């Protein structure tokens, strides 16, 4: 069974950093575009696409809400994708998920971040809480 496992979440103060990891088991991320999503705790919120990266790292996209603070990267030898989150703010508090874009799609874009139906595998999420 395919598994995506997120890790690295935690409780931090505003301005601090975290690095999230998304590791795949029984599944290779080769040639797959990976996206990080987040779901904030507020009622009625939907999962928000945060950032995506293609296999060769030649196509990336970062949502405006985190641009300049979050950086996505991957280590294909380790079958892992990372999200470096700097200058964290309380509004970044959310459960963060990684997901694999269906093989027919490769390029990152704002549309890809919004179309959750394009993703076939999802992790269980890791909690990030930013609070003083």
C-alpha positions as CSV (number, residue, x, y, z in Angstrom):
1,X,0.0,0.0,0.0
2,X,1.3,3.4,-0.9
3,X,2.2,5.6,2.0
4,X,3.2,9.2,2.2
5,X,4.4,10.2,5.6
6,X,4.8,13.8,6.7
7,X,7.0,14.7,9.6
8,X,8.7,17.7,11.1
9,X,5.7,19.6,12.4
10,X,5.5,21.1,15.9
11,X,4.9,24.1,18.1
12,X,7.0,27.1,17.4
13,X,7.0,30.8,18.1
14,X,6.3,33.5,15.5
15,X,9.4,34.2,13.4
16,X,10.9,30.7,13.9
17,X,11.4,28.0,11.3
18,X,10.5,24.4,10.7
19,X,11.3,21.9,7.9
20,X,8.7,19.5,7.0
21,X,9.5,16.2,5.2
22,X,7.3,14.0,3.0
23,X,8.7,10.5,2.6
24,X,7.2,7.8,0.4
25,X,7.2,4.1,1.2
26,X,6.3,1.2,-1.1
27,X,6.1,3.9,-3.7
28,X,8.6,5.8,-5.8
29,X,8.3,9.5,-6.3
30,X,10.2,9.3,-9.5
31,X,8.8,11.6,-12.2
32,X,6.0,12.7,-9.8
33,X,5.2,16.3,-9.0
34,X,4.6,16.8,-5.3
35,X,2.5,19.5,-3.6
36,X,2.2,20.6,-0.1
37,X,-1.2,21.6,1.1
38,X,-2.4,22.9,4.4
39,X,-5.7,22.9,6.3
40,X,-6.2,25.7,8.8
41,X,-8.3,25.0,11.9
42,X,-10.9,27.7,11.2
43,X,-14.4,26.4,10.4
44,X,-15.2,26.2,6.7
45,X,-11.6,26.4,5.6
46,X,-10.6,24.2,2.6
47,X,-7.2,22.7,2.0
48,X,-4.9,25.4,0.5
49,X,-2.2,24.5,-2.0
50,X,1.1,25.9,-0.6
51,X,3.8,24.8,-2.9
52,X,4.7,22.2,-5.6
53,X,7.8,20.9,-7.2
54,X,8.3,18.6,-10.2
55,X,10.7,15.7,-10.3
56,X,13.6,17.6,-11.9
57,X,13.0,20.7,-9.8
58,X,12.7,22.7,-12.9
59,X,9.1,23.6,-12.2
60,X,8.1,25.0,-8.8
61,X,5.3,27.2,-7.6
62,X,4.7,28.9,-4.3
63,X,1.4,30.4,-3.2
64,X,1.4,34.1,-2.6
65,X,0.5,33.7,1.0
66,X,3.9,32.1,1.7
67,X,6.1,33.4,-1.0
68,X,9.5,34.6,0.2
69,X,9.1,32.5,3.4
70,X,8.6,28.9,2.3
71,X,10.9,26.9,0.1
72,X,10.2,23.5,-1.5
73,X,12.9,21.1,-2.4
74,X,13.4,17.4,-2.9
75,X,16.0,14.6,-2.6
76,X,15.1,12.0,-5.1
77,X,17.7,9.6,-3.9
78,X,15.9,9.7,-0.5
79,X,12.5,9.6,-2.1
80,X,11.6,12.7,0.0
81,X,10.3,16.2,-0.5
82,X,10.8,19.0,1.9
83,X,9.1,22.3,2.8
84,X,11.4,24.8,4.6
85,X,9.2,27.2,6.4
86,X,10.9,30.4,7.7
87,X,9.5,33.5,9.4
88,X,6.5,31.6,10.5
89,X,3.3,33.5,11.4
90,X,0.3,32.5,13.6
91,X,-1.8,32.3,10.4
92,X,0.5,29.5,9.2
93,X,-1.0,27.3,11.8
94,X,-2.5,24.3,10.1
95,X,-2.2,20.6,9.3
96,X,0.2,20.2,6.4
97,X,-0.2,17.4,3.9
98,X,1.8,16.3,0.9
99,X,0.2,14.8,-2.1
100,X,1.3,13.3,-5.5
101,X,0.0,14.8,-8.7
102,X,-1.4,12.3,-11.1
103,X,1.3,11.2,-13.7
104,X,-0.5,12.9,-16.6
105,X,0.3,16.3,-15.0
106,X,3.9,17.5,-14.4
107,X,4.1,21.3,-14.4
108,X,3.5,23.3,-11.3
109,X,1.1,26.3,-11.4
110,X,-1.6,28.1,-9.5
111,X,-4.2,25.9,-11.1
112,X,-2.4,22.8,-10.0
113,X,-2.3,24.0,-6.5
114,X,-6.1,24.5,-6.5
115,X,-7.3,21.4,-8.2
116,X,-7.3,18.8,-5.5
117,X,-8.9,16.2,-7.8
118,X,-5.7,16.0,-9.8
119,X,-3.9,14.3,-6.8
120,X,-4.0,10.5,-6.3
121,X,-2.1,9.9,-3.0
122,X,-2.2,11.9,0.2
123,X,-0.4,11.7,3.5
124,X,-2.0,11.9,6.9
125,X,-0.6,15.3,7.7
126,X,1.6,16.9,10.3
127,X,0.5,19.6,12.7
128,X,2.2,23.0,12.6
129,X,1.3,25.4,15.4
130,X,2.7,28.9,15.5
131,X,2.0,30.7,18.7
132,X,3.7,32.8,21.3
